[in-house]
Amino acid sequence: MIGSALGERLLREGHEVRRLVRREAREGGEFRWDPPSGTVASGAFEGVDAVVNLGGQRLFPGRWSAMRKQQLIDSRVEPTEVLAEAVAEHGIGVLVNASAVGYYGHTHESIVDESAPRGRGFLAELCEGWEAATAAAGDARVVKIRTGLVLSAKGGLYGTLRPLFALCLGGRLGDGRQYMPWISLEDEVGAIVHVLTHDDVSGPVNLTGPAPVTNAEFTRAVGRTLHRPAPWWVPGVALKAVLGQAGEEMALFGQRAVPAALERSGYAFRHRTLDSALAAA
């Protein structure tokens, strides 16, 4: 969802966009690669100014067995190492690499920016390893984008919730006090273009809206947007019983993360409030 929207915007602005695909290349601008073997089709990186890595298997739904956890790690760390090494080998100046606000663990009421330490939990450890894999990029400017919950009707969290709320099946999760660091798809893409084109931005950058809200507030806002009541409540114990650690960390953990580095660098949000972002979605 994010990569497609980013590619479309870059093309509209006159950039050349190349896509790495794991199947046979079928269209112009596609190059096949195979991260486990470390191979990339010849010419993929020639004349390239920047690499954007948004890859990684979906975290949800499903329980996190030991095998599933390893798949999630391998789908992020291994490809990142391959791309970082290619960036160094070809002298590419910029690597923008995906990460997530899950890096901070469960922050409760505390506001966190990019200076906060890694939190606890599998997602925090996953993000730490994911970000560490960029070390092979050498002298390139590396930006680690810790993305929040991207709001779009095309997919992601809101795309999943929208039909449920339309049927009046929406409701808060657990006690509803966990924070949800949202960002509109338009600002997610805008922020990635911003960090690509601003040479003074490097290191971790939170890609979240400036006003994170609790799950209870988020639930009420989605209900307002869709003109539907959201009367239901899913007990936290039920989420953990059905989905285990995945249910706890994905639904009951929250990050009150703010985009301090992004705003310091001069990025102007198109959607500064949740209601605005939901209306756009």
C-alpha positions in Angstrom: 0.0 0.0 0.0 2.7 2.5 1.0 5.1 1.5 -1.7 2.5 1.8 -4.5 1.5 5.2 -3.3 5.1 6.3 -3.0 6.0 5.1 -6.5 3.0 6.9 -8.0 4.0 10.2 -6.4 7.6 9.9 -7.4 6.7 9.2 -11.0 4.3 12.2 -11.0 7.2 14.4 -9.8 9.4 13.2 -12.7 11.6 10.7 -11.0 12.6 7.3 -12.4 11.3 4.5 -10.1 12.7 1.0 -10.2 11.0 -1.9 -8.4 12.7 -5.0 -7.0 10.4 -8.1 -7.5 10.9 -11.7 -6.4 9.1 -13.1 -9.5 10.3 -12.8 -13.1 10.4 -9.1 -14.1 7.4 -8.4 -16.4 7.3 -4.6 -16.8 9.7 -1.8 -17.5 11.5 -0.7 -14.4 11.2 -4.1 -12.6 14.3 -6.1 -11.6 14.3 -9.5 -10.1 16.0 -10.2 -6.8 16.4 -13.1 -4.4 17.3 -11.9 -0.8 18.1 -15.4 0.6 20.8 -15.9 -2.1 21.8 -12.2 -2.1 21.4 -11.9 -5.9 19.9 -8.9 -7.7 19.5 -8.6 -11.5 22.3 -6.8 -13.3 21.8 -3.0 -13.7 19.3 -2.6 -10.9 21.4 -0.1 -9.0 23.2 1.6 -11.8 22.7 5.4 -11.7 20.5 5.1 -8.6 20.3 8.1 -6.2 18.4 6.4 -3.3 17.0 3.1 -2.2 13.7 2.8 -0.2 13.1 -0.5 1.6 9.6 -1.1 2.8 9.6 -4.9 2.7 8.5 -7.4 5.4 5.8 -10.0 5.9 2.6 -9.0 7.5 2.7 -9.1 11.3 -1.0 -9.8 11.6 -3.4 -11.8 11.8 -2.4 -15.0 13.4 -0.4 -16.2 16.4 3.3 -15.8 16.6 4.8 -19.3 16.9 8.5 -19.6 17.1 8.6 -20.5 13.4 6.4 -17.5 12.5 8.6 -15.1 14.5 11.6 -16.3 12.6 9.8 -15.8 9.3 9.0 -12.2 10.3 12.7 -11.6 11.3 14.0 -13.2 8.1 11.6 -11.2 5.9 13.0 -7.9 7.3 16.6 -8.4 8.3 17.9 -10.5 5.4 16.6 -8.2 2.6 17.8 -5.1 4.5 21.3 -6.5 4.7 21.3 -7.3 0.9 20.1 -3.7 0.1 22.5 -2.1 2.5 25.4 -3.9 1.0 24.3 -2.9 -2.5 24.1 0.7 -1.4 27.6 0.6 -0.2 28.9 -1.3 -3.2 27.4 1.1 -5.7 28.1 4.3 -3.8 24.4 5.2 -3.5 23.9 8.2 -1.3 20.7 7.4 0.6 19.0 4.4 2.2 15.5 4.9 3.6 14.6 1.8 5.6 11.3 0.8 7.1 10.9 0.2 10.8 8.0 0.8 13.2 7.0 2.5 16.4 6.8 -1.0 17.9 10.5 -0.2 18.6 9.4 1.6 21.8 7.3 -1.3 23.2 4.4 -0.3 25.4 4.9 3.3 26.5 1.6 3.7 28.5 1.1 7.4 29.1 4.7 8.5 28.4 5.3 10.6 25.2 8.3 9.2 23.3 10.3 10.7 20.5 13.3 9.3 18.6 15.6 9.6 21.6 13.7 7.0 23.6 15.3 3.6 24.1 14.1 0.3 22.8 11.2 -1.1 24.7 10.3 -4.6 25.6 8.6 -7.3 23.5 9.1 -9.2 20.3 8.2 -6.2 18.1 10.8 -4.0 19.8 13.4 -6.7 19.3 12.3 -7.1 15.7 12.7 -3.4 14.9 16.0 -3.2 16.6 17.4 -6.0 14.4 15.8 -4.6 11.3 17.4 -1.2 11.9 20.8 -2.7 12.8 20.8 -4.5 9.4 21.3 -1.1 7.7 24.8 -0.8 9.2 26.2 -2.4 6.0 25.3 0.7 4.0 28.7 2.3 4.8 28.9 6.0 4.2 25.3 6.4 2.9 22.9 8.6 4.7 20.5 6.2 6.4 17.0 7.1 7.5 15.1 4.6 9.7 11.4 5.5 9.4 9.5 4.2 12.4 6.1 4.2 11.0 2.8 4.2 12.9 -0.6 3.1 11.9 -1.1 4.3 8.3 -4.7 5.3 7.5 -6.1 4.5 4.1 -9.2 3.0 2.7 -7.0 0.9 0.4 -5.7 -1.3 3.3 -3.9 -1.3 6.6 -5.8 -0.8 9.9 -8.5 1.5 8.6 -9.1 -0.6 5.6 -9.7 -3.6 7.9 -11.9 -1.7 10.4 -14.1 0.2 8.0 -16.4 -2.7 7.0 -16.7 -3.7 10.6 -17.7 -0.3 11.7 -20.1 0.0 8.8 -21.9 -3.0 10.2 -21.9 -1.4 13.7 -19.4 -4.0 14.9 -16.8 -1.5 16.0 -15.5 -1.2 19.6 -12.5 -0.6 21.8 -9.9 -3.1 22.6 -9.0 -3.9 26.2 -9.3 -0.9 28.4 -8.9 1.4 25.5 -6.1 3.4 27.1 -3.3 2.2 24.8 -2.1 4.9 22.4 -2.4 4.5 18.7 0.1 6.6 16.7 -1.7 7.1 13.5 -0.6 8.8 10.2 -2.5 9.5 7.0 -1.2 7.7 3.9 -0.7 11.1 2.2 1.6 12.2 5.1 3.3 8.9 5.2 4.3 9.2 1.5 5.0 12.9 1.9 7.3 12.3 4.8 9.2 9.6 2.9 9.7 12.0 0.0 10.8 14.7 2.5 13.5 12.5 4.1 14.6 11.4 0.7 15.2 15.0 -0.4 16.5 16.6 2.8 20.2 15.8 3.3 20.1 16.9 6.9 17.8 14.1 8.0 19.3 10.8 9.2 18.9 8.2 11.8 15.5 7.2 13.3 12.5 9.3 12.3 9.0 8.7 13.7 6.4 8.7 10.9 3.4 9.5 13.0 0.8 12.2 13.2 1.5 15.0 15.7 -1.4 14.0 18.0 -1.6 10.3 18.9 -4.8 9.2 20.5 -5.9 6.4 22.8 -7.7 3.3 21.4 -11.0 4.5 22.9 -10.6 8.0 21.3 -9.7 6.3 17.9 -12.7 4.1 18.1 -15.0 7.0 18.7 -13.4 9.0 15.9 -13.9 6.2 13.4 -17.5 5.9 14.5 -18.0 9.7 13.9 -16.4 9.5 10.5 -18.6 6.6 9.4 -21.7 7.8 11.3 -21.9 4.5 13.1 -22.1 3.6 16.8 -19.2 1.7 18.2 -20.7 0.0 21.3 -18.6 -3.1 21.5 -15.7 -4.0 23.7 -13.2 -6.8 23.2 -11.7 -7.8 26.6 -7.9 -7.9 26.6 -7.9 -11.4 28.1 -9.9 -12.6 25.1 -7.4 -11.1 22.7 -4.5 -12.7 24.5 -6.3 -16.1 24.8 -7.1 -16.2 21.0 -3.9 -14.6 19.6 -1.4 -14.9 22.3 1.6 -12.5 22.2 0.5 -11.2 18.8 -2.8 -10.1 20.2 -1.2 -8.5 23.2 1.5 -6.5 21.3 -0.5 -5.6 18.2 -3.8 -4.7 20.0 -3.1 -3.9 23.6 0.4 -2.3 23.5 0.5 1.3 22.5 3.1 4.0 21.7 2.4 7.7 22.4 5.0 8.5 19.7 5.4 11.9 18.3 7.3 13.0 15.1 9.9 15.2 16.7 12.6 14.7 14.2 10.3 15.1 11.2 8.9 18.4 12.5 12.4 19.7 13.4 13.4 19.1 9.8 10.5 21.3 8.6 8.0 18.8 7.4 4.5 20.3 7.2 1.7 17.8 7.9 -1.3 17.8 5.6 -3.4 16.0 8.2 -2.6 17.2 11.8 -5.7 15.7 13.5 -7.1 12.2 13.4 -10.5 13.4 12.2 -8.8 15.0 9.2 -6.8 11.9 8.4 -9.9 9.7 8.7 -11.9 12.0 6.5 -9.1 11.8 3.8 -9.2 8.0 4.1 
